[in-house]
Amino acid sequence: MADHAGKGVLIVEDEQELRQLFAILLEMEGFSVLQADDGKQGLELLEKHAAEVGLLITDLNLPRVAGMDLIARARLLNPSIKIVGTSGMSGKTVHDMVIKAGADDFIAKPFKPSEAIAKLKAMLQ
Amino acid sequence: MSLRTATDYLWFNTRTKREYLNITPHVEEIVRKSGVQEGMVLVSAMHITAGVYVNDAEDGLIQDIDEWLEELAPFNKGYRHHRTGETNGDAHLKSLLVHHEVILPVTGGVLDLGPWQQVYYAEFDGCRRKRVVVKVMGE
């Protein structure tokens, strides 16, 4: 990811199909993508590639390290990183909690991949 | 102090038909925002194929609960309810087994739960939008 400083994307999602779909779509847009299927692996990748990762997309309901904890930790590690939380659970309280934890935005599942990608691209530009 | 109430909704769209989601932090946040110091909070599934229960957040136990419910109310048995064209008879019965709502105490402005008590949303017929109402009442 060395050539993509700040433009790398880390996707932390335990639903394999969704994670891979996101990865393919973002790579088609020219982004460099890292993937993790649980919160602990996501945190390890984030710590290792802190300089390159400009955007973190994370599910909230993750094995090992919860998405909300990952968001808070990512914000501490890199105050300028863009963070988007996603979840099948939604509502104003969920949205507010994700933002309070340190995310910039929240996307409720299910969502249209094209709309989500457009939103993520706008955040990285 | 006068009686105050606050109502909020948690929405769910699970990726699988059956899921168990720990909603304790979200209920805690709704209680905190309500400003209620002494009272109670009702957490109630607004559906007849889902439930809300209080128990341990331990993965093995959650699998045990799921297997126990499946044993008592198996999926795709020849339920009379299926004569309507529905296929979710098991989800209705599972909902009855865990019940659809809980009432929790609020003391000193926070949920007054025992050390291992957590609030769970139990989905038995998911992959669609469903919700839980959270109503805080007290002073």
Interface residues (C-beta under 8 A of the other chain):
Chain A: E15 N61 M68 G88 M89 S90 G91 K92 T93 V94 D96 M97 A108 K109 P110
Chain B: D8 Y9 L10 W11 F12 N13 T14 R15 L21 I23 P25 H26 E29 I30 K33 R131 V134
